[in-house]
Amino acid sequence: MSWVRARRAAIGLLGFAALYLLASEIGQSRLPDRIWMGAHYVENVKLLPTWRALVEEGTFLIQSNILVDSIAVSTRRVVLGLLLGSVVGILLGLLTGAASRLEALADPWVTFFRFTPALALLPLYVIWFGYGESSKVLLIATNVAVVTFLGAHQGVRGVRRVYLDAAAALGADRWLTFRKVILPAAFPSILASFRVATGLAWVTIVVAELINAQMPSLGYLLALAGAYPRVPNMMIGLATIGALVLVFDLLALLLNAWATRWMERAA
């Protein structure tokens, strides 16, 4: 079934690429080549770059190491923020799920950060943590922690009562019950939230890298392409982030399959 889904996904991506290439060839002579920005017109703007323009721009970005270095820097920031946020969020979620009093204390803060966009926290994090790596990583970690917290909390709360009663009847203490019953039962919810948090981390990186924006970074590459503007650079930057999201999502799925391999799978 996984190979069937992979083939269908590949067909969908190839179909979208073919439609874009067709639209770019048709629109090459019909779309305007200048746009109004601020107080003046910008000439020679390719609104739908052809595959030749994308290949030329991609070749330049790769040969100059701009794209490779940007991928390395942004990936490191995402991984650090994802790990830090996941550890904090999962631990808090497990604690609040097991203790109702802690849940009441943490709920207002979770609600606040859950519905606060990363861009709104950007100035505050700059003041608190400066313009260095800390503010970028912590901004990602904050968004990740909220998602993983909710997944871990709901996972613990969703454990069936019959499992807890059976463990108590067999003489298991609270720690053994947590390790052998609660934690394994909460794994699917925790890993599902981790998968969502992985995608959210890549969404946040674009905002986080506007803090003291400089090369190399994928966020600044997109911001720089929008300022000039250079649509081929935007397309390549977006495609690169999309490809990295797919890779991280696949790794999250593999982790889920390995960690829950003891569970029965639906046909």
Secondary structure, DSSP 4 states (H G I P E B T S, - for coil): -HHHHHHHHHHHHHHHHHHHHHHHHHHTTTS-S-EEETTEEE-S--SS--HHHHHHHHHHHHHTTHHHHHHHHHHHHHHHHHHHHHHHHHHHHHHHHH-HHHHHHHHHHHHHHHTS-HHHHHHHHHHHH-SSHHHHHHHHHHHHHHHHHHHHHHHHHTS-HHHHHHHHHTT--HHHHIIIIIHHHHHHHHHHHHHHHHHHHHHHHHHHTTTT--SS-HHHHHHHHHHTT-HHHHHHHHHHHHHHHHHHHHHHHHHHHHHTTTSPPP-
